[in-house]
Amino acid sequence: MKRSKLSCQCILLLSMLTPTLFSAGAQVYSPTIVREGAVDTTDLHRMAEGIVQNAHAETPRQKAEAIWRYFLTDGRFVRPGIFYHIPGWAYEEPLGEVLDPVKLVNSYGFGLCYQDAPLLAATWEAAGLPARVWFLTGHTVAEVYYDGAYHYYDSDMMGYTTVGNGPVWSSPVASVQQLADDPKLILDKLISEKMTRAGSVDAPWYPADLRAGAIPGLAELFSTRDDNYLYAGSRYPHGHTMDFTLRPGERMIRYYEPGEYASRYMPYHRDGSTWQEFPKDIGEILLVKNGPRSEKDERRWSVGVLEYRPDAAAQRAGNGKAGEWTYRIASPYVLIDAQFIADAGSIGLQAETSADDGHSWTPVVVNTFAGGQWSAAPGRLATTTHGQLNAVAGTYGYLLRLRSSKPMQTVPGLLIRSTFEVNPRTLPGLLPGTNRFTVTKSQQERHELPVHAETAVSFAKFAKHVTFESDHGQGYLRNEDGHDGELIFAFDRDRDGHLKAIDAGGRFLDLHSGLAPDKLTAETRKVTPWPAQADAPQSASIAWSTSEAGPWITVWSFAGQKPPSGDGSQKLQTLQWPEVDRTISGFPNGAGNVYVRYQFRNLAVDDVRLATMRAPEGKPTALTVTHCWTADGRAGSFSRTLAADDFSYEIKVPESSAVTPTALILFAGNASDASSVCTEQAPLQFAGSR
């Protein structure tokens, strides 16, 4: 395993960000539009509540099964079919396969078992039902706890199995260990290779396996118990939210269709030296050139656009020094590409982007001066058979820095346009009749820092006895032998405005067994067992203070916790990889720094998560909401500017109409001509999209 040693001490970086990088003045914070009777997917608890309410579920079992059914991966069995089975496309470097439930539902809407199972567990837990995740022989599954026991449900392979051959609704649902102990619980449901016993299963019951006569192979996944591992804690992070801020003049457009270029979007992975396409062709059906799309129906992901036109005041605020401007772009959805446009007077303008809060910069590519405009795009990192990787793709924000050799106070006609990926089934639909919509807004501004394990030291104010272990693009932080590893991050309350809270978290790894997470499969990979002494004491903590020297207030700690016991007498094989997310608040009044400290000994860390929450500044600006649709072949639109205290509105569509929504547009400010945007806008064609 290749080892790269990190510096023991680093300069202060988090608190050195210039205040102009953050929003100032009147803003709109996280406006969310939900149609009455629909599920709000932007928050796990609201999503779980909506699923349960729409299913009229009352008992714990009914709630568990309603959530299982909501995430079934084949649209034939459930509408709207919010999640579907497709490999390789829900992937983000450097951590790998996406496991964050909020990202999976809102940006992607597709994945495999190792993504569907954590998504199920997260939603069950948000509904108040304890849950856990197992890794079996090449398959990941979830269990939910109710009626005094765990019960296994599978949204990816679409089924669950009850104990015995009685009526399915009056029979208990089997657990993973019950199926491992007795494969006949599954096999006895069959009266032939491809037919089940009447009344013994709930539809769907593993339809693909049943159709292929492969139910014995399914049973074997459980009964070959030597590699059945239980994740001792959560198998998903809580690090991402759908928070975003619209500055005056900023617009978010979310389309319900992807646009022609969107099929060329793909994630890339880095093997330690080169970038490679992550999706691979599978047979003759799942082809990279087709993009992420369902083979069962017309479900695809879609695109959105963030457009920001800084006015003269905003440009003067962004002018850090003569002839230089820096702007922050932040998206709740995963970014695909960007485009930067300015008037002809900007010829000679230099630009670069940073996806790591200014620690490194990539020059943009100037495309053309068509129509007298200066036009540029993020730099290209790789060109492959099916696309190009650009410098902002696969992230949730970036900085744009502009420099001019001319003595300019503003960049004339500046437009910053960023495209992102969105799961269109999470957007509010339109139905014939009266559609009632609720508007919610946040009371804080949240900023997620792009910190990762391999860059954590460069973000920290202080790092001591920390080493990064790297092997072909996969790696983790660990402490130097015999010492506590320590990372301290600093947040300046003066520079960050009114700092209300800090989210701090990460994934810690017990590597005693020689198993670590594999970012390419979200399963396990073999590493050198560490530490070498099997009984070496383990500890880790996250703490905060208003002084670099302490005293420290601990918000999470680990001290050799024992893994959970089995259901009965069997000892479980566990993967002790704690996912930790804590909110730090209650800071004393006054200026100065807040420090967050990570300490770890004989536990590795392969993910670091940090975010700040600030109080709103100034009076909130108005929000203009525009819906675009077609009905019976004709274009329709609705637009309304909502004051700060407006929380609902209605759209009436003729009862006889067949309605197809096309776009949902949010604009920070008054826009008397906003309805015309439905005919002016179309999904953008970026020649450089990856």
C-alpha positions as CSV (number, residue, x, y, z in Angstrom):
1,M,0.0,0.0,0.0
2,K,1.5,3.4,-1.0
3,R,1.8,5.8,1.8
4,S,1.9,9.6,1.4
5,K,2.8,11.5,4.6
6,L,1.0,14.8,5.3
7,S,2.4,17.9,6.9
8,C,2.0,18.0,10.6
9,Q,0.9,21.6,10.7
10,C,-1.0,23.8,8.2
11,I,-1.9,27.4,8.0
12,L,-5.4,28.7,8.8
13,L,-7.6,28.5,5.7
14,L,-11.2,28.2,6.6
15,S,-11.4,31.5,8.4
16,M,-9.4,33.3,5.7
17,L,-12.1,33.3,3.1
18,T,-13.0,36.8,2.1
19,P,-16.5,37.8,3.2
20,T,-17.5,38.7,-0.3
21,L,-17.5,35.0,-1.2
22,F,-20.7,34.6,0.9
23,S,-24.1,36.0,0.1
24,A,-24.9,39.4,1.7
25,G,-28.1,41.4,2.0
26,A,-31.5,40.3,1.0
27,Q,-31.7,36.7,-0.1
28,V,-34.2,33.8,-0.5
29,Y,-33.2,30.8,1.6
30,S,-34.1,27.3,0.5
31,P,-37.6,27.9,-1.1
32,T,-39.4,24.6,-1.4
33,I,-42.6,24.1,-3.5
34,V,-44.7,21.1,-2.7
35,R,-48.1,20.2,-4.2
36,E,-50.8,19.2,-1.7
37,G,-51.0,15.4,-1.4
38,A,-47.4,14.9,-2.8
39,V,-44.3,13.8,-1.0
40,D,-41.7,16.3,-0.1
41,T,-38.4,14.6,-0.8
42,T,-36.2,17.5,0.2
43,D,-36.1,16.4,3.8
44,L,-35.9,12.8,5.1
45,H,-38.4,13.2,7.9
46,R,-41.0,15.0,5.7
47,M,-40.5,12.4,3.0
48,A,-41.1,9.6,5.4
49,E,-44.1,11.3,6.8
50,G,-45.5,11.9,3.3
51,I,-45.0,8.3,2.2
52,V,-46.8,7.0,5.3
53,Q,-49.7,9.4,5.1
54,N,-50.3,8.7,1.4
55,A,-50.3,5.0,2.1
56,H,-52.7,5.5,5.0
57,A,-50.3,3.3,7.0
58,E,-51.0,3.1,10.8
59,T,-49.2,0.1,12.3
60,P,-45.3,-0.2,12.2
61,R,-45.6,-3.0,9.7
62,Q,-47.8,-1.0,7.4
63,K,-45.4,1.9,7.6
64,A,-42.4,-0.3,6.9
65,E,-44.1,-1.9,3.9
66,A,-45.3,1.5,2.5
67,I,-41.7,2.8,2.5
68,W,-40.5,-0.4,0.9
69,R,-43.1,-0.1,-1.8
70,Y,-42.3,3.6,-2.5
71,F,-38.7,2.7,-3.4
72,L,-39.4,-0.4,-5.6
73,T,-37.1,-0.1,-8.5
74,D,-39.5,-1.1,-11.3
75,G,-42.1,1.4,-12.3
76,R,-44.6,-1.3,-13.3
77,F,-45.3,-1.9,-9.6
78,V,-45.6,1.5,-8.2
79,R,-46.1,5.1,-9.3
80,P,-44.3,7.4,-9.7
81,G,-41.5,4.9,-9.6
82,I,-39.2,7.4,-7.9
83,F,-36.1,5.1,-7.8
84,Y,-34.9,2.6,-10.3
85,H,-32.2,-0.1,-10.8
86,I,-29.2,1.0,-12.9
87,P,-25.5,0.5,-12.2
88,G,-22.7,3.0,-12.3
89,W,-24.3,6.4,-12.6
90,A,-24.8,7.5,-9.0
91,Y,-21.1,8.0,-8.3
92,E,-19.1,10.9,-7.0
93,E,-15.3,11.2,-6.6
94,P,-13.5,11.0,-4.3
95,L,-15.8,9.0,-1.9
96,G,-17.3,6.8,-4.7
97,E,-20.7,5.3,-4.9
98,V,-23.3,7.8,-3.5
99,L,-24.9,6.6,-0.3
100,D,-26.3,9.9,1.0
101,P,-30.1,9.4,0.9
102,V,-30.9,13.0,0.1
103,K,-28.6,13.1,-2.9
104,L,-29.8,9.7,-4.1
105,V,-33.5,10.7,-4.2
106,N,-33.2,14.3,-5.4
107,S,-30.3,14.4,-7.8
108,Y,-30.2,10.8,-9.1
109,G,-33.3,8.6,-8.6
110,F,-31.3,5.5,-9.5
111,G,-28.8,3.1,-8.1
112,L,-28.1,-0.5,-7.1
113,C,-28.8,-2.6,-4.0
114,Y,-26.0,-1.0,-2.1
115,Q,-27.7,2.4,-2.6
116,D,-31.3,1.2,-2.3
117,A,-30.7,-0.5,1.1
118,P,-29.2,2.5,2.9
119,L,-32.0,4.6,1.4
120,L,-34.6,2.3,2.8
121,A,-32.9,2.2,6.2
122,A,-32.6,6.0,6.3
123,T,-36.3,6.5,5.5
124,W,-37.5,3.9,8.0
125,E,-35.4,5.6,10.7
126,A,-36.9,9.0,9.7
127,A,-40.3,7.4,10.2
128,G,-39.3,6.3,13.7
129,L,-38.5,2.7,12.9
130,P,-35.0,1.4,13.8
131,A,-33.2,-0.1,10.8
132,R,-29.9,-1.7,9.8
133,V,-28.1,-2.8,6.6
134,W,-26.4,-6.1,5.7
135,F,-23.8,-7.0,3.1
136,L,-24.4,-10.5,1.7
137,T,-22.7,-12.4,-1.1
138,G,-22.6,-9.6,-3.6
139,H,-25.9,-8.1,-2.4
140,T,-26.8,-5.4,0.1
141,V,-30.1,-5.6,2.0
142,A,-31.9,-3.7,4.8
143,E,-33.9,-4.7,7.8
144,V,-36.5,-2.8,9.9
145,Y,-37.3,-3.3,13.5
146,Y,-40.9,-3.6,14.7
147,D,-43.0,-6.0,16.8
148,G,-39.9,-7.0,18.8
149,A,-37.8,-8.3,15.8
150,Y,-36.0,-7.3,12.6
151,H,-37.6,-7.9,9.2
152,Y,-36.0,-7.9,5.8
153,Y,-37.4,-6.0,2.8
154,D,-35.8,-5.6,-0.5
155,S,-36.7,-2.7,-2.8
156,D,-33.9,-3.4,-5.3
157,M,-34.8,-7.1,-6.1
158,M,-38.4,-6.2,-5.1
159,G,-39.6,-8.6,-2.5
160,Y,-39.9,-9.8,1.1
161,T,-40.6,-13.3,2.5
162,T,-42.9,-14.3,5.4
163,V,-42.4,-17.2,7.8
164,G,-44.4,-20.3,6.9
165,N,-47.0,-20.8,4.1
166,G,-49.9,-19.0,5.7
167,P,-51.6,-15.9,4.3
168,V,-48.9,-13.3,3.8
169,W,-50.7,-10.5,5.8
170,S,-51.0,-12.6,8.9
171,S,-47.5,-14.1,8.8
172,P,-44.4,-12.4,10.2
173,V,-41.8,-11.2,7.8
174,A,-38.5,-13.1,8.0
175,S,-35.2,-11.5,9.1
176,V,-31.9,-11.9,7.4
177,Q,-30.7,-14.4,10.0
178,Q,-33.9,-16.5,9.7
179,L,-33.4,-16.8,6.0
180,A,-29.7,-17.6,6.6
181,D,-30.7,-20.4,9.0
182,D,-33.5,-21.8,6.9
183,P,-33.4,-21.3,3.1
184,K,-36.7,-23.2,2.9
185,L,-38.5,-20.1,4.1
186,I,-37.9,-18.8,0.5
187,L,-37.9,-22.1,-1.4
188,D,-41.2,-23.4,0.1
189,K,-43.0,-20.4,-1.5
190,L,-42.6,-22.2,-4.8
191,I,-44.8,-24.9,-6.3
192,S,-42.6,-25.0,-9.4
193,E,-39.5,-23.4,-10.7
194,K,-41.3,-20.2,-11.8
195,M,-44.6,-20.3,-9.8
196,T,-45.4,-19.4,-6.2
197,R,-47.9,-20.9,-3.9
198,A,-51.2,-19.0,-4.0
199,G,-51.5,-16.4,-1.2
200,S,-48.1,-17.0,0.2
201,V,-46.3,-14.0,-1.2
202,D,-47.0,-10.3,-1.7
203,A,-46.6,-8.9,-5.2
204,P,-44.0,-8.1,-6.3
205,W,-42.0,-11.1,-5.1
206,Y,-38.6,-11.1,-6.7
207,P,-40.0,-10.9,-10.2
208,A,-36.8,-11.0,-12.1
209,D,-35.5,-14.0,-10.2
210,L,-38.8,-15.8,-10.4
211,R,-39.0,-15.3,-14.1
212,A,-35.5,-16.6,-14.6
213,G,-36.1,-19.6,-12.2
214,A,-33.3,-18.2,-10.0
215,I,-35.0,-18.3,-6.6
216,P,-32.6,-21.0,-5.3
217,G,-29.7,-18.6,-6.1
218,L,-31.5,-15.9,-4.1
219,A,-31.9,-18.2,-1.1
220,E,-28.2,-19.1,-1.3
221,L,-27.2,-15.4,-0.9
222,F,-28.4,-15.7,2.7
223,S,-27.5,-19.3,3.5
224,T,-23.8,-18.8,2.5
225,R,-23.3,-16.9,5.8
226,D,-19.5,-16.7,5.8
227,D,-19.5,-13.4,4.1
228,N,-22.7,-12.0,5.6
229,Y,-21.6,-8.8,7.3
230,L,-23.8,-6.5,9.4
231,Y,-23.0,-2.7,9.3
232,A,-22.7,-2.0,13.0
233,G,-24.0,1.6,12.6
234,S,-25.7,3.6,9.9
235,R,-24.7,2.8,6.4
236,Y,-25.4,6.3,5.1
237,P,-24.3,9.9,5.9
238,H,-26.5,12.8,6.9
239,G,-24.0,15.3,5.5
240,H,-26.0,16.8,2.6
241,T,-29.2,18.8,2.6
242,M,-31.2,20.5,-0.1
243,D,-30.5,24.0,1.3
244,F,-29.6,26.7,-1.2
245,T,-29.7,30.5,-1.4
246,L,-31.0,32.7,-4.2
247,R,-29.4,36.1,-4.4
248,P,-31.3,39.0,-6.0
249,G,-31.5,38.4,-9.7
250,E,-30.6,34.7,-9.4
251,R,-32.8,32.1,-11.0
252,M,-33.2,28.3,-10.6
253,I,-34.9,26.5,-13.5
254,R,-35.7,22.8,-13.2
255,Y,-36.8,21.0,-16.2
256,Y,-38.9,17.8,-16.3
257,E,-37.1,16.5,-19.3
258,P,-33.3,16.0,-19.7
259,G,-32.6,17.8,-23.0
260,E,-30.7,16.1,-25.8
261,Y,-27.2,16.6,-24.4
262,A,-28.0,15.2,-21.0
263,S,-27.7,11.6,-22.0
264,R,-23.9,12.2,-22.3
265,Y,-23.5,13.0,-18.6
266,M,-21.4,10.4,-16.8
267,P,-19.4,10.1,-13.6
268,Y,-15.7,9.5,-13.7
269,H,-13.4,7.8,-11.2
270,R,-9.7,8.4,-10.5
271,D,-7.5,5.3,-10.1
272,G,-4.7,7.3,-8.5
273,S,-3.2,8.7,-11.7
274,T,-5.8,8.9,-14.5
275,W,-9.5,9.7,-14.9
276,Q,-11.7,6.9,-16.3
277,E,-15.4,6.6,-17.2
278,F,-17.2,4.9,-14.4
279,P,-20.3,3.4,-16.0
280,K,-19.6,0.3,-18.2
281,D,-21.7,-1.3,-20.9
282,I,-23.6,-4.3,-19.6
283,G,-24.8,-6.8,-22.2
284,E,-26.8,-5.2,-25.0
285,I,-29.3,-3.2,-22.9
286,L,-27.5,-1.0,-20.4
287,L,-25.2,1.0,-22.6
288,V,-23.1,4.0,-21.6
289,K,-24.1,5.8,-24.7
290,N,-27.8,5.7,-23.7
291,G,-27.1,7.4,-20.4
292,P,-28.9,6.6,-17.1
293,R,-32.4,5.5,-18.1
294,S,-34.9,2.9,-17.1
295,E,-35.3,-0.1,-19.4
296,K,-38.8,-0.7,-18.1
297,D,-40.4,2.7,-18.8
298,E,-39.6,6.3,-19.7
299,R,-38.0,7.3,-16.4
300,R,-34.9,9.3,-16.9
301,W,-33.1,11.9,-14.8
302,S,-33.5,15.5,-15.9
303,V,-31.6,18.8,-15.8
304,G,-31.7,22.2,-14.1
305,V,-30.0,25.5,-14.6
306,L,-28.8,28.1,-12.1
307,E,-28.4,31.5,-13.6
308,Y,-26.8,34.4,-11.8
309,R,-26.4,37.9,-13.2
310,P,-24.5,39.9,-10.6
311,D,-25.7,43.5,-10.7
312,A,-23.3,46.4,-10.4
313,A,-23.6,46.5,-6.6
314,A,-22.9,42.7,-6.3
315,Q,-20.0,43.1,-8.7
316,R,-18.5,45.9,-6.7
317,A,-18.9,43.7,-3.5
318,G,-17.2,40.8,-5.3
319,N,-14.3,43.0,-6.4
320,G,-11.6,41.8,-4.0
321,K,-9.0,44.0,-5.5
322,A,-8.7,46.1,-8.6
323,G,-9.7,44.1,-11.7
324,E,-10.5,40.9,-9.8
325,W,-13.9,39.4,-8.9
326,T,-14.7,36.1,-7.1
327,Y,-18.2,34.5,-7.0
328,R,-19.4,31.5,-5.2
329,I,-21.9,29.1,-6.9
330,A,-23.6,26.6,-4.7
331,S,-26.2,24.0,-5.8
332,P,-28.2,21.5,-3.8
333,Y,-28.1,19.2,-6.9
334,V,-25.0,17.6,-8.3
335,L,-23.4,19.9,-11.0
336,I,-22.9,18.8,-14.6
337,D,-21.3,21.8,-16.3
338,A,-21.2,25.6,-16.5
339,Q,-21.0,28.5,-18.9
340,F,-19.6,32.0,-18.3
341,I,-20.7,34.9,-20.6
342,A,-19.9,38.6,-20.7
343,D,-20.2,41.4,-23.2
344,A,-17.7,42.0,-25.9
345,G,-15.8,44.6,-23.8
346,S,-14.6,41.7,-21.7
347,I,-12.3,40.3,-24.4
348,G,-9.0,39.5,-22.7
349,L,-10.8,38.6,-19.4
350,Q,-9.0,35.8,-17.6
351,A,-11.1,33.3,-15.6
352,E,-10.6,30.1,-13.5
353,T,-12.6,27.9,-11.3
354,S,-12.0,26.2,-8.0
355,A,-14.0,23.2,-6.6
356,D,-12.1,23.2,-3.3
357,D,-12.8,26.6,-1.9
358,G,-9.8,28.3,-3.5
359,H,-7.1,25.8,-2.5
360,S,-6.5,25.0,-6.2
361,W,-7.6,26.6,-9.5
362,T,-8.3,25.4,-13.0
363,P,-8.2,27.8,-16.0
364,V,-11.4,28.0,-18.0
365,V,-11.7,27.2,-21.7
366,V,-12.7,30.3,-23.8
367,N,-15.0,28.9,-26.5
368,T,-16.1,31.7,-28.8
369,F,-16.8,35.4,-29.2
370,A,-20.0,34.6,-31.1
371,G,-22.3,37.6,-31.4
372,G,-19.7,39.9,-29.8
373,Q,-19.8,38.0,-26.5
374,W,-17.0,36.6,-24.4
375,S,-17.9,32.9,-23.6
376,A,-16.1,30.4,-21.6
377,A,-16.6,27.0,-19.9
378,P,-14.8,25.2,-17.0
379,G,-11.5,23.5,-17.9
380,R,-11.6,19.9,-19.2
381,L,-9.8,17.3,-17.0
382,A,-10.3,14.3,-19.3
383,T,-11.8,13.4,-22.7
384,T,-13.0,9.8,-23.2
385,T,-15.0,7.7,-25.6
386,H,-18.4,8.9,-24.3
387,G,-17.8,12.4,-22.9
388,Q,-15.6,14.9,-21.2
389,L,-14.9,15.6,-17.6
390,N,-14.9,19.2,-16.7
391,A,-13.6,20.9,-13.6
392,V,-16.9,21.5,-11.8
393,A,-18.8,18.3,-12.7
394,G,-19.7,16.0,-9.9
395,T,-19.5,18.7,-7.2
396,Y,-22.1,20.8,-5.4
397,G,-20.4,24.2,-5.8
398,Y,-17.4,26.1,-7.1
399,L,-15.7,29.5,-7.1
400,L,-15.4,31.5,-10.2
401,R,-12.5,34.0,-10.3
402,L,-12.3,36.7,-13.0
403,R,-9.3,38.9,-13.7
404,S,-9.0,41.8,-16.1
405,S,-5.9,43.8,-17.1
406,K,-8.2,46.7,-17.7
407,P,-9.2,49.1,-14.9
408,M,-12.8,47.9,-14.6
409,Q,-15.2,48.1,-11.7
410,T,-17.6,45.7,-13.2
411,V,-17.7,43.0,-15.8
412,P,-20.4,44.1,-18.3
413,G,-23.2,41.7,-19.1
414,L,-21.8,38.9,-16.8
415,L,-23.9,35.8,-16.7
416,I,-22.8,32.7,-14.7
417,R,-24.9,29.7,-15.8
418,S,-24.5,26.2,-14.2
419,T,-26.3,23.0,-15.1
420,F,-27.2,20.3,-12.6
421,E,-28.8,16.9,-12.5
422,V,-32.3,16.5,-10.9
423,N,-34.6,13.5,-10.4
424,P,-37.8,14.9,-12.1
425,R,-40.1,12.7,-10.1
426,T,-39.2,14.8,-7.0
427,L,-40.6,18.0,-8.7
428,P,-44.1,19.1,-8.0
429,G,-46.5,17.8,-10.7
430,L,-49.7,19.2,-12.1
431,L,-53.0,17.4,-12.2
432,P,-56.3,18.3,-13.9
433,G,-58.4,20.5,-11.5
434,T,-57.2,22.6,-8.6
435,N,-53.6,22.2,-7.6
436,R,-52.7,23.7,-4.2
437,F,-49.0,24.4,-3.5
438,T,-47.3,25.1,-0.2
439,V,-44.1,27.3,0.0
440,T,-41.6,26.8,2.8
441,K,-38.4,28.8,3.3
442,S,-35.5,28.4,5.6
443,Q,-34.4,30.8,8.4
444,Q,-30.7,30.1,7.8
445,E,-28.1,30.0,5.1
446,R,-26.1,26.7,5.0
447,H,-22.8,26.3,3.3
448,E,-21.2,22.8,2.9
449,L,-17.4,22.9,2.7
450,P,-15.9,20.7,0.0
451,V,-13.7,18.8,2.5
452,H,-12.6,15.2,1.8
453,A,-10.2,12.9,3.6
454,E,-7.3,13.5,1.2
455,T,-7.8,17.3,1.4
456,A,-8.7,17.6,5.1
457,V,-5.2,18.7,6.2
458,S,-5.2,21.5,3.7
459,F,-8.5,22.8,5.1
460,A,-7.4,22.5,8.7
461,K,-5.8,25.1,10.8
462,F,-3.8,22.5,12.6
463,A,-3.0,18.8,11.9
464,K,-0.8,16.5,14.0
465,H,0.3,12.9,13.6
466,V,-2.0,12.4,10.6
467,T,-1.0,10.2,7.6
468,F,-3.0,9.6,4.4
469,E,-2.9,6.0,3.1
470,S,-3.5,5.7,-0.6
471,D,-3.9,2.8,-2.9
472,H,-5.0,3.1,-6.6
473,G,-7.3,6.1,-5.9
474,Q,-8.7,4.8,-2.6
475,G,-7.5,5.9,0.7
476,Y,-8.1,7.1,4.3
477,L,-6.5,9.1,7.1
478,R,-5.0,7.4,10.0
479,N,-2.9,8.4,13.1
480,E,0.8,7.8,13.2
481,D,1.7,4.8,15.3
482,G,1.7,5.5,19.0
483,H,0.0,9.0,18.7
484,D,-3.4,10.4,18.5
485,G,-4.2,11.9,15.1
486,E,-5.6,15.4,15.4
487,L,-7.3,17.8,13.0
488,I,-8.5,21.2,14.1
489,F,-10.7,23.4,11.9
490,A,-11.3,27.1,12.6
491,F,-14.4,29.1,11.8
492,D,-14.2,32.9,12.2
493,R,-17.5,34.3,13.4
494,D,-16.6,37.8,12.2
495,R,-15.9,36.6,8.7
496,D,-18.7,34.1,8.6
497,G,-21.3,36.6,9.7
498,H,-23.7,35.4,12.5
499,L,-22.6,31.8,12.8
500,K,-25.5,29.9,14.3
501,A,-24.3,26.3,14.0
502,I,-21.7,23.9,12.5
503,D,-22.5,20.5,11.1
504,A,-19.5,18.2,11.7
505,G,-19.2,14.5,10.8
506,G,-17.4,11.8,8.9
507,R,-16.9,8.1,8.5
508,F,-14.5,6.3,10.8
509,L,-13.2,2.8,10.0
510,D,-12.1,-0.1,12.2
511,L,-9.6,-1.9,10.0
512,H,-8.7,-4.7,12.4
513,S,-10.3,-7.3,10.0
514,G,-8.4,-6.1,6.9
515,L,-11.7,-5.0,5.3
516,A,-12.3,-1.4,4.2
517,P,-15.1,0.2,2.0
518,D,-14.6,-0.1,-1.7
519,K,-15.6,3.1,-3.4
520,L,-16.2,1.4,-6.8
521,T,-18.7,-1.1,-5.5
522,A,-19.8,0.2,-2.1
523,E,-19.0,-3.3,-0.8
524,T,-15.7,-4.4,0.8
525,R,-12.1,-4.4,-0.3
526,K,-9.1,-6.1,1.4
527,V,-6.4,-3.9,3.0
528,T,-3.5,-4.6,5.3
529,P,-5.1,-5.1,8.8
530,W,-4.3,-2.1,10.9
531,P,-3.2,-1.7,13.6
532,A,-1.0,-4.8,13.6
533,Q,-1.9,-5.5,17.3
534,A,-5.4,-7.0,17.2
535,D,-6.1,-5.8,20.8
536,A,-4.8,-2.2,20.2
537,P,-7.1,0.3,22.0
538,Q,-9.3,2.4,19.7
539,S,-10.7,5.8,20.3
540,A,-12.1,8.8,18.4
541,S,-14.0,12.0,19.1
542,I,-15.4,15.2,17.6
543,A,-15.3,18.2,19.9
544,W,-15.5,22.0,19.7
545,S,-14.2,25.0,21.6
546,T,-13.9,28.8,21.3
547,S,-10.2,28.4,22.0
548,E,-7.6,26.4,20.1
549,A,-6.3,25.3,23.5
550,G,-9.7,24.2,24.8
551,P,-11.5,23.3,27.0
552,W,-13.2,21.1,24.5
553,I,-16.9,20.1,24.5
554,T,-17.3,16.6,23.1
555,V,-20.2,15.9,20.8
556,W,-19.3,12.4,19.8
557,S,-16.9,9.8,21.1
558,F,-15.9,6.2,20.4
559,A,-14.0,4.0,22.8
560,G,-13.8,0.5,21.5
561,Q,-17.6,0.0,21.4
562,K,-18.7,-3.6,21.1
563,P,-20.6,-4.5,17.9
564,P,-24.2,-5.5,18.3
565,S,-25.1,-9.1,19.3
566,G,-27.0,-11.4,17.1
567,D,-30.7,-12.2,17.0
568,G,-30.5,-15.2,19.3
569,S,-27.3,-17.1,19.9
570,Q,-25.4,-16.5,16.7
571,K,-22.5,-14.0,16.8
572,L,-22.7,-11.4,14.0
573,Q,-19.9,-10.6,11.7
574,T,-19.8,-6.8,11.8
575,L,-18.3,-4.0,9.9
576,Q,-17.5,-1.3,12.4
577,W,-17.5,1.8,10.2
578,P,-19.3,4.5,12.3
579,E,-21.1,7.2,10.2
580,V,-21.2,10.3,12.4
581,D,-23.1,13.5,11.9
582,R,-23.5,16.1,14.7
583,T,-24.8,19.7,14.9
584,I,-22.7,22.0,17.1
585,S,-24.5,25.1,18.4
586,G,-24.9,27.2,21.5
587,F,-21.9,29.4,20.9
588,P,-21.3,32.1,23.6
589,N,-21.8,35.7,22.5
590,G,-18.9,37.6,21.1
591,A,-16.5,37.5,18.2
592,G,-13.6,35.2,17.7
593,N,-13.2,31.7,16.3
594,V,-15.0,28.5,16.8
595,Y,-12.8,25.4,16.6
596,V,-13.8,21.9,15.7
597,R,-11.4,19.1,16.6
598,Y,-11.3,15.5,15.2
599,Q,-9.2,13.1,17.2
600,F,-8.6,9.4,16.3
601,R,-6.4,6.6,17.4
602,N,-6.3,3.2,15.7
603,L,-9.5,4.2,13.8
604,A,-9.1,5.4,10.2
605,V,-11.2,8.2,8.6
606,D,-12.2,8.2,4.9
607,D,-14.7,11.0,4.9
608,V,-14.8,14.4,6.6
609,R,-18.0,16.5,6.5
610,L,-18.3,20.1,7.6
611,A,-21.0,22.8,7.0
612,T,-21.8,26.2,8.5
613,M,-25.2,27.7,9.2
614,R,-25.6,31.5,9.4
615,A,-28.5,33.7,10.4
616,P,-30.2,35.5,7.5
617,E,-28.9,39.0,6.6
618,G,-31.3,41.8,5.7
619,K,-35.0,41.6,4.8
620,P,-35.8,38.6,2.6
621,T,-36.4,39.5,-1.0
622,A,-39.5,38.5,-2.9
623,L,-39.7,35.2,-4.6
624,T,-41.3,34.7,-8.1
625,V,-42.5,31.2,-8.8
626,T,-43.3,30.1,-12.4
627,H,-44.8,26.8,-13.6
628,C,-44.6,25.9,-17.2
629,W,-46.6,23.0,-18.8
630,T,-48.4,21.7,-21.9
631,A,-52.1,20.7,-21.8
632,D,-53.7,19.1,-24.8
633,G,-50.8,20.1,-26.9
634,R,-50.9,23.8,-25.8
635,A,-48.4,25.6,-23.7
636,G,-49.5,27.0,-20.4
637,S,-47.9,28.9,-17.6
638,F,-48.5,30.4,-14.1
639,S,-46.4,33.0,-12.4
640,R,-46.7,34.7,-9.1
641,T,-44.4,36.9,-7.0
642,L,-44.7,35.9,-3.4
643,A,-44.1,38.3,-0.5
644,A,-42.2,37.1,2.6
645,D,-45.4,36.0,4.3
646,D,-47.0,34.2,1.4
647,F,-47.0,30.4,1.9
648,S,-49.4,29.0,-0.6
649,Y,-51.1,29.5,-4.0
650,E,-53.3,27.6,-6.4
651,I,-53.1,26.6,-10.1
652,K,-56.3,25.6,-11.9
653,V,-56.1,23.3,-14.9
654,P,-59.2,22.2,-16.8
655,E,-60.5,18.9,-15.6
656,S,-60.4,17.3,-19.0
657,S,-56.8,18.3,-19.8
658,A,-53.8,15.9,-20.1
659,V,-51.2,18.0,-18.3
660,T,-47.4,17.6,-18.8
661,P,-45.3,19.9,-16.6
662,T,-42.2,21.2,-18.4
663,A,-40.4,23.5,-16.0
664,L,-40.5,25.0,-12.5
665,I,-38.7,28.3,-12.1
666,L,-37.7,30.2,-9.0
667,F,-36.5,33.8,-9.2
668,A,-35.2,36.0,-6.4
669,G,-37.0,39.3,-6.9
670,N,-40.0,40.7,-8.8
671,A,-40.4,39.6,-12.4
672,S,-43.4,41.0,-14.1
673,D,-42.6,39.2,-17.3
674,A,-41.7,35.9,-15.7
675,S,-44.4,33.9,-17.4
676,S,-42.8,34.6,-20.8
677,V,-39.8,32.5,-19.7
678,C,-41.7,29.4,-20.5
679,T,-41.4,30.1,-24.2
680,E,-38.0,31.7,-24.0
681,Q,-36.2,28.9,-22.2
682,A,-35.4,25.4,-23.3
683,P,-33.0,22.8,-22.0
684,L,-29.5,24.1,-22.7
685,Q,-27.2,22.6,-25.2
686,F,-23.6,22.6,-23.9
687,A,-21.2,21.3,-26.5
688,G,-18.7,20.6,-23.7
689,S,-21.0,18.6,-21.4
690,R,-19.5,15.5,-20.2
